Structures are given as structure tokens and as C-alpha cells.
Amino acid sequence: MVIYLAGPISNGGKDGMDKRRQRIEDARKIAEKLWIAGFAVICPYINNDFGDGCKLTWQQYLKGDLELVAKVDMVVLLIGWKESKGAKKEQRFAKSKGIPTREYEKFLEDFGLKNDN
């Protein structure tokens, strides 16, 4: 099963780089855990981390992310996704395409995985 992790990354730049880096590291750990459990994981936190001087716009990131969402079996919604403009768009897009979504805790429960974070 191919899954896509959706959640807050930059929060529109309001939280600063330290918070962004922590979100990326947290998502990286989740992606690793899910790969170990046997899932193929698309993690935009890592896929889209081009550094502080990146020239891509938010709209360009989102367009590419939606292309990826269109190809997955499920979208897993990480903590704080409801406060993320991009994650909400990804969730709505997945729903419009009939792609199931699950909040992370529910996903773990549904697949018999432990939350050891």
C-alpha cells in the first residue's frame, strides 16, 4: 500500500524555521516507521525540503503534492493537519478522488501498529 503523509510543514512561515525543522524530523520518523511496517510512503516533508533559499512558490509545491496524492492508496493525516491550509486541500482532493484518508492515530489502530513516539 502506498500512503501519503499530509500535515503542517511551514504554517505559512508563522512558526519559524526551528518549528518547521522539527515537523520535518517528526514526519521523517513516522515515514521510517511506516516503511519498516511494510508501507511505501510519500513524505512531502522530505520530498519538498529544498532548503531555505528555495524559489518554489507554495502553489507550485501544492500542485506537485496533489499530483502525488492522486496516485496513492491512502492519505494519512498527521497531528495538526486541520490547521494546515495545504493538508486540508490535500485531504479534500483525496476525498474528491475517492482516496481514503485516516488520521495518524486511527491509521495506527486500524493496522495494528503501536504509537511509540
Stockholm file with secondary structure:
# STOCKHOLM 1.0

chainA/1-117         MVIYLAGPISNGGKDGMDKRRQRIEDARKIAEKLWIAGFAVICPYINNDFGDGCKLTWQQYLKGDLELVAKVDMVVLLIGWKESKGAKKEQRFAKSKGIPTREYEKFLEDFGLKNDN
#=GR chainA/1-117 SS CEEEEECCSSGGGTSHHHHHHHHHHHHHHHHHHHHHTTCEEECHHHHTCCCTTCCCCHHHHHHHHHHHHTTCSEEEECTTGGGCHHHHHHHHHHHHTTCCEEEHHHHHHHTTCCCCC
#=GC SS_cons         CEEEEECCSSGGGTSHHHHHHHHHHHHHHHHHHHHHTTCEEECHHHHTCCCTTCCCCHHHHHHHHHHHHTTCSEEEECTTGGGCHHHHHHHHHHHHTTCCEEEHHHHHHHTTCCCCC
//
